[in-house]
Amino acid sequence: MAKLEQPVLALSSGLELRPWRASDADSLVTAGQDPAIRQWNLLVVASAAEAGKRIERMHERWQNEQSAIWAIAHPDGGQAVGLIGLGDIDLAGGSAEILYWVLPAGRGRGVMVEATKRLSQWAFDDLGLHRLRLCHSMANPASCRVATKAGFSVEGTMRSALLHEDGWHDQHLHALVQGDI
Ligand SMILES: CC(C)(COP(=O)(O)OP(=O)(O)OC[C@H]1O[C@@H](n2cnc3c(N)ncnc32)[C@H](O)[C@@H]1OP(=O)(O)O)[C@@H](O)C(=O)NCCC(=O)NCCS
């Protein structure tokens, strides 16, 4: 990854996955104020300055081969309307975890199913990973639907797996492996 430039991945809906830019800081601040993104992504962004630092860290983590995070945006300079990426990348072990959110105005149009399929294809075909996992709280049926529609099988329930504001949540473990798509 360190030798690769982070690619732009086109979506058939007309949106694209592209690297985050300093000018997307306001989108990250807006996301940090959305109750659902705060709840399910544990995202808290105190200021535009903090958002800017987070965006810088995304690029450092690509260089360090730790994570690969894209903005979901309209081409030609559109602001980020969502985020999707691979966290916890293990290049030697061939695995990573899919992470995502979309701002409220963009929800319910199939954006995240399409983005998840496109990123999975890139992770297998271009990055050479073998297995992708996707975890969500059992209390988040929208994320379960996205995972299922993107082809990620449910492999089980991880009990008390993640601490949210209201306590520990059980999580569904979904996964997609090379050959599933
Ligand atoms: C989860 C999230 C990413 C989905 O994004 P999206 O672009 O709206 O998803 P899509 O439109 O691709 O698909 C959503 C699917 O979930 C379904 N869905 C939405 N809300 C639902 C709910 N409360 N219960 C059950 N299904 C639900 C939709 O009906 C749709 O399925 P369908 O096409 O069969 O009708 C978005 O809602 C979001 O960012 N939520 C807040 C943060 C979050 O949950 N992050 C994920 C952490 S694991």
The ligand as an ORCA input file, in Angstrom:
! r2SCAN-3c Opt
* xyz 0 1
  C     -26.182      2.032      8.045
  C     -25.992      3.043      6.916
  C     -24.524      3.155      6.576
  C     -26.769      2.550      5.698
  O     -26.509      3.422      4.615
  P     -27.559      3.567      3.405
  O     -26.862      4.199      2.244
  O     -28.795      4.194      3.906
  O     -27.822      2.066      3.091
  P     -28.511      1.493      1.798
  O     -29.515      2.497      1.259
  O     -27.396      1.023      0.893
  O     -29.308      0.236      2.379
  C     -30.022      0.386      3.568
  C     -30.878     -0.860      3.746
  O     -31.156     -0.928      5.129
  C     -32.561     -0.904      5.294
  N     -32.844     -0.207      6.527
  C     -32.676      1.088      6.803
  N     -33.066      1.337      8.070
  C     -33.487      0.137      8.576
  C     -34.009     -0.275      9.829
  N     -34.145      0.588     10.851
  N     -34.338     -1.580      9.985
  C     -34.173     -2.458      8.989
  N     -33.663     -2.132      7.769
  C     -33.332     -0.840      7.587
  C     -33.082     -0.172      4.094
  O     -34.467     -0.468      3.892
  C     -32.192     -0.739      3.012
  O     -32.593     -2.048      2.658
  P     -33.521     -2.298      1.345
  O     -32.759     -1.727      0.188
  O     -33.663     -3.770      1.275
  O     -34.804     -1.572      1.560
  C     -26.552      4.450      7.296
  O     -27.891      4.297      7.678
  C     -25.775      5.102      8.420
  O     -24.741      5.729      8.182
  N     -26.266      4.965      9.648
  C     -25.655      5.594     10.822
  C     -24.267      5.049     11.174
  C     -24.162      3.555     11.111
  O     -25.098      2.814     11.377
  N     -22.947      3.091     10.773
  C     -22.640      1.674     10.654
  C     -21.917      1.176     11.852
  S     -21.681     -0.598     11.747
*
